[in-house]
Amino acid sequence: MNRRSMIATGAALVILLGGVAGAYYYVDHKKDNEEAAVKEEKDALNLFSFDSNTVKGIDITNSEGHFNLTLDKSGNWNIEETDYQYSFTPYSYYLNVIAASMSRLKADHKADFKEGDMSRYGLDSPVTIVCHTDDKDYTLLVGNSSATEEFCYVMIPGDDTVYCINNDTGKELQCDISKLRDPYIFKCDDNDIIQFSLVHNGETSYDLQRNFDGDAIWTMNAPETDVSIDAITVNTVLTNLVRVQAGKFEGFTKDENELAKYGLDKPAYTFTAVTDEKTYILEFPEFSEDAEEVWCYDADSCAVCSISINNAAFLSGKWYDLTAKQAMREQFMSVSSLEIDVEGEKHKLSMDHEAQKYIFDDTEVTALGNDDAAANFEYLFASVSEMEHADYRDDVPEKMGKPTCTFSYTLTDGTKRELALVPIDDESYWAYIDGKCVGMTVNRSALESKNGCKNYIEILKNEIGN
């Protein structure tokens, strides 16, 4: 190759390499620009990013009105200002969900928005949410869900873009009253309730009051008074009660015609619970045995909602469901003597608690040096004091019949009490406590079983040689 050809070839190579380099630069630069554009577009979908724990207040404006809410030191949200006509307790958990959802809000994509077509997205009258932090306020306009309910449309003030966010998140941010209000019927703890009652068609089913003075934790005001209350049962009822949540929420109303739709214009049940701070009055209509829910009206807040029938057992309860399982219970240390007459067989248990003496009839049991005898003396007492009653009946005789079994207590303060059993048939008795029967019955097996008093009388007699 001559020198001139070599120069020409070299020049061609230079031009070729320059073209390749230029093409590479163009492609690479274009790729960088595309990646930057994609990143910019992706970043634009990150609507908010802040620490939800810094939110100290939330303003919500929806079709119902405006709500200004603040967070107190206990972590509870409170309505500070509102133009809504009804009062309700806000659901703190839900307000925290709003703050958390706003703090990390991302859009899936931008909608194909045409200017002036706001009603298509429900953004002509959106729900407005403002989260207030010390550094900044974050405002979101929330519209409707898409036709497929896959997305929810939102906007940010000052930005003409309509964003599509996850529909579940969107529904949380649509902030209707049913979500804003606390779903719990009772805004208190079980220990806060000091009195509760149920009236059914004008008749008191039960009325109990917490007792702060005597030994008993609860006493019954009506329909009976001289009955022992099972504190464990009552505590279980109240624990379940304060956990009851509304099912369907129909809104707030005072309109009798509206209430009539739910049978609440003339309620059959009125349940009342009293705390130091508030009295709850709930009204319910009649309901069938196969009902799955019952409507409830809160007379204070004017809220209409449903309650699952499984959570409404307190409406079916009777006063005797809350009584002690024992027919007549007396504490051993509070009794100085117990006289037993079981179908003509009579015995007397005497206790000198200070001297630690037990006397069965004329025998001082504690002087025998027989620990089993002393233990069986106590078991005999317990077999009477812990004797369980059976069902309650409504067909109590007008006049007391002749008892075949009596258990007469003399308490250490001199008080006399008696449980008398009057036969109903061969297997059961009416139980009269201090001469009064409220329908309580006792089965014969309570006397004759292994733990019955008849058995322990024989055991103790054998122990002391009688």
PyMOL commands that set and color helices and strands:
alter all, ss='L'
color gray80, all
select helices_A, chain A and resi 3-44+52-54+92-103+118-121+167-172+177-180+190-192+231-241+256-260+309-311+313-315+319-322+332-334+365-367+371-385+445-448+453-464
alter helices_A, ss='H'
color red, helices_A
select strands_A, chain A and resi 57-62+65-71+77-82+109-110+127-132+137-145+151-155+163-166+195-200+203-210+218-222+249-252+269-274+279-284+293-298+303-308+335-342+345-352+357-360+363-364+405-411+416-423+428-433+441-443
alter strands_A, ss='S'
color yellow, strands_A
deselect
rebuild
show_as cartoon
